[in-house]
Amino acid sequence: MPTTIVRYTTADGRADENQQLIEAVFEQLASGQPDGLQYMSMRAGNDFIHVAVLPDDGPNPLAELPAFQAFTADIATRCSVPPNPQPGHIVGSYGIDR
């Protein structure tokens, strides 16, 4: 399954706003529960990391969510270091949940 890791830093004073937009994405994911998607977002101060494991075929379920579209629409204006998507792979995972 394709895995993407995205890192960026929000501008001073914009991290909480960014987090609220991300939380809205997770609310839509919880209600819609798209098949084949694993998604995580982490925050350390103004730094954010997102990890998405996508289905092997078909459209990206994240891209279809209105909340994700709202989150990405103006992300460049919220960032001091822009998003840098990179392909990745999971080396290991244990009991990750909120």
N, C-alpha and C positions, 0 to 999 in steps of 0.2 A: 504494500500500500504506500502510495506517495506521501512523504512527510515534509512539511514546510515549517521552518523556524523563522520567526520574524522578531527582530530586536529594534528598539528605537528609544529615544528619550524625549519626553514632553518638555515643553517650555515651562519656565517657572510659573506657577499659578494655574497650570492647565491639567495637572495629573489627576485631580479629583474628577474633573469634568470627563476626562478620558476614561477613567474607571467606571463612571456612571454609564457611559455609552457601551462599554464592554459588558457591564452587568445586564443591560437591556438585551444584548445578544444572547447571553446565557438564559435569560427568561424565555426568549423565543425558542431556544434550543430545547429547554425543558418541556415546553408545551407541544412543540412539533416533533421532537425526537427523530431527526432524520437518520435513516439507516446508514451504517458504514462510516460514520464520522466520529472521530475522537478529537477533542479540542480542549486546550488548557491555556490559561492566561495567568501570568505572574507579574507582580509589581514589587519593585524595590525603590522607594522614593519616587523619582521622576522617570526611572527606567522600567520598561515593559518588555516582556517576552511572551510570544504566543507560539504554541506548538499545535499544528493541525495535522492529523493523520486522516487522509481523504480516501474515499472509496476508489478502487482500481479503475472503475469505468463510470461513465455518466458525468453529469455536471457537478461542480463543487457546491455542496449543500449550503455552505456558509454564504456564498455569493448570492444565493437566492433569497436570503432573509432580509426583510426590510430594515431590521435593527442593525445588521451588519453593513448594509448599504449606507445607513445614516452614520455609522461609526467611521467608515472609510471615506465618506464624501469630503470631509474637510480635515483629514488627519494631518496633512502637510502644514496647516495653519496652527495645529496644536503642538508641533514637534520642533525641538531645537536640533535634534539629530534625526533625520528621516528614517522611516522604516526600511529595513534591509532584509528582504526575504532570501532565505538560503535553503536549498534542499538539505535534508538531514535524515538521520535514521535513529531509532530508539535503541540505545545500548542496554538499558534496563529500566524497570519501573517497579515500584512496590507500593501498594496501598494508597495511591494518590487520589484524594478527594478532599472536599472542603471540610 
